Amino acid sequence: MTGIAMPHNTETMTRGGYIYILTNKNHTVLYTGVTSNLTKRLYEHRTSFYKNAFTSRYNVYKLVYFEGFTSIEEAIAREKQIKGGSRQKKLELINGFNPDWNDLSGMVE
C-alpha cells in the first residue's frame, strides 16, 4: 500500500456517473474509464488496487479530463463514444478542457 490516504468522504464526487481520462507522467498512455464514484476510483488507480490492471502496469494515474452525468447509463454511452474515437479526438478533448495537462485530482477529492 502506498502513502496515499483514502478520502474520508467518498460521496464527495458521486452522482449518476463520470467518464474520465488518465495518463502517465510522460503523457504517452491514455486510459478512458467510467465510474459512479470518481473519488474512490481515482484512489484505486493511484494505489494500484487492482495489481494486474492496465493502469497499474503502465503507471497511469494522472487525471487530465472528466465529465459528470446524471445517470450511469449516460456516462457509459459517453465512454463508448470516447473509446470509439481516435487518439487525436481524445487529445482534442483534453487540450480543450485542460491545455496544460494539469492533474485534476484536486478538483474531485
C-alpha positions in Angstrom: 0.0 0.0 0.0 1.3 3.5 -0.8 1.2 6.6 1.3 -2.0 7.8 -0.4 -4.9 8.0 2.0 -8.4 7.0 1.1 -10.6 10.1 1.2 -12.9 10.1 4.2 -15.8 11.4 2.3 -16.1 9.2 -0.8 -19.5 10.6 -1.5 -18.0 14.0 -2.5 -17.7 13.1 -6.2 -20.6 10.6 -6.5 -23.6 11.2 -8.7 -25.0 9.4 -11.7 -21.7 8.7 -13.3 -18.4 10.0 -14.6 -16.1 9.4 -17.5 -12.5 10.2 -17.1 -9.2 10.1 -18.9 -6.0 9.3 -17.1 -2.4 9.5 -18.4 1.1 8.6 -17.3 3.8 11.1 -16.4 5.1 11.4 -20.0 1.5 11.7 -21.4 2.2 8.7 -23.7 -0.6 6.5 -22.5 -4.3 7.4 -22.3 -6.9 5.4 -20.3 -10.6 6.2 -20.5 -12.9 4.8 -17.8 -16.3 5.2 -16.3 -17.4 5.1 -12.7 -20.2 6.1 -10.3 -17.7 7.3 -7.7 -14.8 9.2 -9.1 -13.0 9.8 -5.8 -13.0 6.1 -5.0 -12.0 5.1 -8.5 -9.0 7.5 -8.5 -7.9 6.1 -5.2 -8.0 2.6 -6.7 -5.9 3.7 -9.7 -3.3 5.5 -7.6 -2.8 2.7 -5.1 -2.7 0.0 -7.8 -5.7 -1.6 -6.0 -6.0 -4.0 -9.0 -2.4 -5.1 -9.4 -2.7 -6.6 -12.9 -4.8 -3.8 -14.3 -3.7 -1.8 -17.4 -3.4 1.4 -15.3 -1.2 -0.4 -12.7 1.1 -1.9 -15.4 1.6 1.4 -17.2 1.6 3.8 -14.2 -1.5 5.6 -15.5 -2.7 7.7 -12.6 -2.9 11.4 -13.6 -6.5 12.7 -14.1 -6.5 15.0 -17.1 -10.1 15.0 -18.2 -13.5 14.1 -16.7 -17.3 14.7 -17.3 -20.2 14.2 -14.9 -23.6 12.8 -15.9 -26.9 12.4 -14.1 -27.1 8.7 -14.8 -24.5 5.9 -15.1 -26.1 4.9 -18.4 -25.3 8.3 -19.9 -21.7 8.0 -18.6 -21.4 4.5 -20.2 -22.7 5.8 -23.5 -20.2 8.7 -23.5 -17.4 6.3 -22.5 -18.2 4.1 -25.5 -18.2 7.2 -27.7 -14.8 8.4 -26.5 -13.3 4.9 -26.6 -14.6 4.6 -30.2 -12.8 7.8 -31.2 -9.2 8.2 -32.3 -6.3 9.2 -30.0 -6.4 12.6 -31.8 -10.0 13.1 -30.6 -9.0 12.3 -27.1 -6.1 14.7 -27.3 -8.5 17.4 -28.6 -10.9 16.8 -25.6 -8.1 17.0 -23.1 -6.5 20.1 -24.7 -9.8 21.9 -24.9 -10.6 21.2 -21.2 -7.1 21.1 -19.7 -4.5 22.6 -22.1 -1.6 22.4 -19.6 -2.5 18.7 -18.8 -2.6 19.5 -15.1 -3.6 16.7 -12.7 -7.2 17.5 -11.9 -7.5 15.1 -9.0 -7.6 18.1 -6.6 -10.9 19.1 -8.1 -12.5 15.8 -7.2 -11.0 14.8 -3.8 
